[in-house]
């Protein structure tokens, strides 16, 4: 990595000029509202822009400012997030804006230290808000930025390692535009999304090819360096959709911590040693009911970031059911859309 002869000013000018001429019209770019920048950046973590746009617009319509989100019922927030995944993002965001309301009178703090202490705001989100909303020369290093910069400087560090991000943050601090840090950071993000892609980068369209060491050495495909992820864990479940004679369906709320915390689901058990031929007596004993009819629905496989669920789904018509846990409820089919369900269980609802 050679920066001593790097022409920072020319790099900044070429990048910012390209961004101003080629940036996508996105709803969170309509102004520099720090709350909107914050919401968009949280939503964009692990999620494609095209997927985020309708969620962002709906979310801002429901919760247009920090105070409205702070005061909202968590179930309403999770429902607005339904299908976007990584639900801890929504819970952390609401927790953080509650602190903004209580401590900063509903104003997203401009102070770097204050902002960094809010729940769910890591170095990237901090840098994005500080630079995009408040024009502070703070690095905002995400995957797109690391890919661009790793090629520009032929950086050999493994981007899968957490400590590597600090290498990129330090480098960005040296080359970021102090006159327009907002366009500089967004330009790097946009360049990574539209031109400097993981595979088949469009180098012929790149505004910074004159500054890119990988382009000059024809080594673009070697960067960024990234070790392979650990193998995913796989779990197999039986899922039971229990419906009584009144057309009410049993749902249950997941624990308040862990994967998909606070969302609703149909009862599910790990398959383990349960023989599918004995499912009826097993289910009758588990739910203390008599099964009148059992239909198998289409099986579902869903891949999360670190686990895979394989689900065999059974629709059980039952006599009645007595349930003791507060986390369980009987609801009419038409009421299901009022509750936030994870994507695999939404797919079950569509089958019913």
C-alpha positions, 0 to 999 in steps of 0.5 A: 500500500503506497500512499506517499505519491497518491494525489489526494486532491485529484482523487477527491475531485474525480470521485465527487464529480462522478458522484454528483453526476451519477448518484441514484435518486434515493428517498434518504438523499432528499435532504440531510436529515440525520434521522433519515440517514440513520434509519436508511443506514441501519436498513441497508446493513446486509440488505440491497438498496432496491429491497430497502426503498419501500421499507424506508418509505413506509417506516418514515411515513409511520415514524417520521422523527425520533420521537414518534419511533421512541413512543411506538409500540415495539410490535408495531415497529417489528411489523413495519420491519417484517420481511427485512430481517435482522430484527435486532436492528429495529429493536436497537434503533428504537432503543437508541431513539428512546435515548435520543428523546430522553437525553437529547430532546429528540435531536440526533446528537452532532457530537461524535462521542454522544452519537457513538454511545447510542445502541446499535451505532457502530463505527460505520453508522457513526461515520455515515451520520456524521459525514452525510448529515453533519458534513464531518470528515469521518470515515464510513467503511462498509463492504463497498468502500473496502472493495474500492479502496482495497483495489485502489491501494492493492491492500492485502489485509483480509476484510473478513477480520474485524481488525482490518476495518481499522486499516481502512478507516485510518486510510480514509481519514488521510484521503477524505475530502474535508470540503465535502465529506458527504459526497466523498463517502457516498461516492465511494459507496456508490462506486462500489455498488454500481461500478467497482463490483465484486465480479466483473468490475466496470473499470472502463467506466470508473472515474478513478481508474487513473488512481487505481493500482489494481487497474494499472496492474490488472489485479482487480480480481485479487481484491479484496482479500477475504477468507471464507466464512464458517460453515452454516449450521442447519436445523430441521423443524416440524411446524404445527399450524393448529386450528380449532373449530372456531377457525382460530389459529394458535401462534406464539411469541418468540423469546425477547432475546436471540434470533428473531426475538419478539416476533411471532410464529407457529409452534415448532419443534426440532425434528430430532428423534421424532418419527414422522409416523408418530406425529399425530400422537406426539402433537396430541400429547404436546398440545393436549388436544384431539386432532381431527384432521392433518394435512401436510403443507409445502416444506420450507427452507430458509437461509439466514446469515448463519443458520439454515432452517428446514421446516416440514409444515403440518396444518392440524384441525383440532377439537380445542386447545388449552394453553397456559403460556402468556406467549401463546394466543389464538387468533383468527386467520384474518388477524394474522397480518397484524402480528410480525412474523419472520419470513419462513412463517409468512410463507406458511401463512400464504399457504393457508 
